[in-house]
Amino acid sequence: MTNHDQLFDEAIAGSEPAAPLSNWINSIRMQLTACMVSCTNHYAAVVMYEQLSGLSDAQLTRRGLSRATLAHDVRAACNFNAES
């Protein structure tokens, strides 16, 4: 028996019983919902950026924005982390 097989057997022996199917389904549902929300937020950010990037520098300034930081400002408005 290889080390990998032995570790795998020990992991299985020490693990909890399998969760009911309903827990698994609920977990998948929550992940899909989070994915859909994320996609919706990203789409909204793209639309906002496209609309704002078409404005002149003067119009952006009147709104408290600058072209240099427009992408960052849109990300902040859509509540995205800088790392994402």
For each residue, the residues with C-beta under 8 A, 3 or more apart:
1: 5 6 9
2: 5 6
3: 6 7
4: 7 8
5: 1 2 8 9
6: 1 2 3 9 10
7: 3 4 10 11
8: 4 5 11 12
9: 1 5 6 12 13
10: 6 7 13 14
11: 7 8 14 15
12: 8 9 15
13: 9 10
14: 10 11
15: 11 12
16: 19
17:
18:
19: 16 23 24
20: 23 24
21: 24 25
22: 25 26
23: 19 20 26 27
24: 19 20 21 27 28
25: 21 22 28 29
26: 22 23 29 30
27: 23 24 30 31
28: 24 25 31 32
29: 25 26 32 33
30: 26 27 33 34
31: 27 28 34 35
32: 28 29 35 36
33: 29 30 36 37
34: 30 31 37 38
35: 31 32 38 39
36: 32 33 39 40
37: 33 34 40 41
38: 34 35 41 42
39: 35 36 42 43
40: 36 37 43 44
41: 37 38 44 45 78 79 80
42: 38 39 45 46 78
43: 39 40 46 47
44: 40 41 47 48 78
45: 41 42 48 49 74 75 77 78 80
46: 42 43 49 50
47: 43 44 50 51
48: 44 45 51 52 74 77 78
49: 45 46 52 53 70 71 74
50: 46 47 53 54
51: 47 48 54 55
52: 48 49 55 60 63 65 70 74
53: 49 50 67 70
54: 50 51
55: 51 52 59 60 63
56: 59 60
57: 60 61 66 67
58: 61 62
59: 55 56 62 63
60: 52 55 56 57 63 65 66 67 70
61: 57 58 64 65 66
62: 58 59
63: 52 55 59 60
64: 61
65: 52 60 61 69 70 73
66: 57 60 61 69 70
67: 53 57 60 70
68:
69: 65 66 72 73
70: 49 52 53 60 65 66 67 73 74
71: 49 74 75
72: 69 75 76 82
73: 65 69 70 76 77
74: 45 48 49 52 70 71 77 78
75: 45 71 72 78 80 82
76: 72 73 79 80
77: 45 48 73 74
78: 41 42 44 45 48 74 75
79: 41 76
80: 41 45 75 76 84
81: 84
82: 72 75
83:
84: 80 81
